[in-house]
Amino acid sequence: MAQERLQKILAGAGLASRRGAEQFITQGRVRVNGKVVSELGAKADPATDKIEVEGHGLLRAEERVYVALHKPPKVVSTVRDPEGRPTVLQVLERSRASGKRRFEGELPRVYPVGRLDFDAEGLILLTNDGELAQALTHPSFRVPRTYMVKVRGLPDDKSLERLRRGVRLKNPDGSLTRPTAPAEVTLVKKGASNAWLELTLFEGRNHQVKRMCDAIRHTTVRLIRINYGGIELDPLPPGAWRFLTNAEVGKLKTWVGGRR
């Protein structure tokens, strides 16, 4: 392998985002062949150089892995949970991949791309490609996320148009945020006292879907993410996962300018 910038190597190994990797370096926590390297312009070859990171140990070159998981409700989308609730990594470890296996040997440590609410369900991506994960969640790239949302009541056309244009979200202290980015909204199904909406967002604020529905006075009853950046949830059942194909990985990289 050719030499690469150290921060890119660390981010690619899933230790941190590119910015976090830069902090490791400037803080003097990285050694290359036994010598501390604290300059951001430094390069190394992960195939031949011995790279160590304080707190993580010896860096081993790992194949990049990309996974799609159907997160069940009542599961946290973090690596660990101080409250002891089940995590997406525990769900991943409990089962084998569905479909074709695209990685041989022990699965490297992977991390969730963004978050999905504890009581929400649906598609969540996991990878050890730290740089791509950071880019996919950055609002500047406008990577679309599509949700099926069941709400109480029957939203009228005016309320749906408000969601499309953007609404101000209420903060815990009662203040209002700047308007949300324009969204794509379709009324999919009406019931006697509830409705299903298909909602595509191009940003990822905290609890955004629920807060947007609250803004038009319709409480979210059920929330399912069905697509992330063109990657479909179907046909994965809850708790199942699969490896992304090369074409799907390429699609994700297209959203962020082909970043690695």
N, C-alpha and C positions, 0 to 999 in steps of 0.2 A: 504493500500500500504506500501511496505517496504521503509526504508530510502534510499535516493539516494544522490549523490553529488549535491550540489547546482547548479553548472554550467550546469550539465546535465538537471536538472529540468527547469532552465531558457531557455536553448536552446530548450528543448522539447516543451515549451510553445510558441515558436516562437518569443521570445523577441529579440534574437540575435543568432549568431553562438556560438559554444562552446567557442571559443577564446574571442568573445565579452562579453559573460556571465562572463568569468573569470575576465575581466577588470571591469565589474560592481562590482564584489565582492572585488577585491583588492583596488578599489577606495572608498570602504565603502558605496556603494549605496544600499546595500541589508540588510534588517532586517528580522530576524526570531523570531517570537513571541515577537516583540518589541525591540530586541537587535541587534545592528549592528554586522554583521558577515563579516570579511575581510580575513579569511583564506580559501585557495582553497580546503583544505581537508574536510571542513565542510559538514555535511549531514543534510537532513531534510526529512520529510514525507509530500508531497504535499497534502495528503488527510486530515491530522490532524494539521499540523503546519500552522501558519499564516505567509506567505512570502510576503514581500513588497519590491518593487524596485523603487528607486527614479526616477521620471519621468514617471513611468508606473502604480504606485499604487499597490493595492493588487492583488497578483497573484492567479488566480482561476484555479483549475485543469480543463483542457479541453481535450476532446477526440481529438485524432489526426485525421486530415482530409487530404485526398490526392485527388487532382482534376486534370483532364486533360481538357485543354481549347484550342479551335481552335481560335488562335489570328488572327483577321482580319488585313489587312494592315492599316497603318496610325494610329496605336495604340501603345503606349509605354508600355514596359514590366516592369514597375516600379510601386511602390505603389502610388506615386504622381508625378506630372510633373509641374515644375515652369512655363512652357510656356502655361499651361492650355490645353494641348492636352489630348485626352481620354486615360485612362489607362486600363490595363487588369482587375483591380479590379472593375472598373466601368462597363466593359463588363460583368463580372461575376454577379454583383449585378442586372443587368437589366433583367436577365432571370432565369428560373428554370433549374435544372439539367435534362439532358436527361437520360432516362433509369431508372434503379433501384436506389432509394435513399438509401444511406448507412449511413446517419447521421440524427438524429432527433433533432428538435429544431433549434434555430438560428445558422447559420453557423459561426464558429469562424473566427477571422481575419486570413487570409492566405496570404502567400507571394510567389512571383514568384521564381522558381528555375532557376537561371541564367537569361539570357536575350535573346531576339530575336529582330533584328533590327526593327526600326520604320516602314519601308516600306516593311518588310518581313511579311510572314504569316505562319500559321501552328501551330504545337503542342507546348504548353508551360505548364509545370507542376506548380501547386501551392500547398502549404502545410503550416501547422503550426508546422511541425517537423523540427526545425531549424538545428539540428545536421545532419539529413539525407540530407537536402538541401545543406548544406555546403560540405558534402562528395561527393554528386553527381556532383558538379561543380569543384572538386579538380582534377587537371590533373593526379595525381598519380594513380587514380582509373580507368582511361581510359574508362569512360562510353561513349558508342557510341551515336552519334547523326547523323541521316540520313536526307539529304535534296534532294529535287528536284530543280534543278537550270537551268533556261533558260538563255542561253548566246548568245550574238551576234557573228555571224560567226560560222565556223565549225571547232572545235578543231581536230587536227590530232593525230595520235597514239603517236607521240613523246611528244606532249603537255600533253596528258592524263597520260603518264608514268611519266612525271615530277611531276604531282599532286600526283600520287601514292607514289613516292619516298620522296617527300617533297620539298617545294620551300621556298625561302626567300621572306618575305613580306616587302613592302616599307612602311616606317614610314612617317609621315607628313613632317619631315625635310629632306627627301630624303635618309636617311640611311636605311640599310637593317637589318632585324631581323635574328636570327638563323633560320635554316630550320624548317618548320612545320613537325609534326610527320607524318609517313606514313599513307596514307588514302586509302580508297576503292573507286574506281571511275568506273562508267559504262556509256557508251554513250547509252542513251535510245532511242532517236529519233532525226532524222535530218530533217530540213526544208530547204527551198531555201536559207535562209540567217541567220538561227539561229539553235541552238541545245538544247536538254534537256539532262542534266547529272544527274545521281544519285550519290551523294557524301556522304560518311560516314566518319566522323571525330572522333578522340579519344581525342581531346583536345578542348578548347573553348577560343580562343583569340578574341580580339575585332574585329568585322566585318570580321572574318576570311574567310568565304566562298567568299565574294566579293573580298577580297584582294588576295586570292589564284587565282581566275579567272583573276584578273587584271595582276597577275604575268605571266600568259601565254597569255596575250594580248586578252582576251575575256571578255567584260564587262557583268556584271550580269544584266539581264532584269527583272527577276522574281525569287523569292526565297521562297520556301515552306519547312518547316521542317515537315517530315512525321513520324518520329520515334525518341524517346528519351529513351535509355536504354531498348529497347524492348517493350515500350508502343507505340501503333499505333495511328496515327491521325484519320484514318477512323474508323467509318463513320460520324464523327462529321462535320457538316457544319460550315462555318465561324460564329463566335460569340457564338456557342453552347459549352456546357461543360458537363462533367459527373464526377461521383466519380470513382476512381480506385477500382478495386476488390481487395480482400485480396491477391489473387494470384499475381496480378500486383505489389502490394506493396512489397510482398515477393521477386519478381524478382528484383526490384530496390535495395532492401537491400542486395541481393546476390552480386550485383556489388561492393558494398562497405563493404563486409565482415560481413553482417548482422547487421550493426550499427543501433542503435535506437536514 
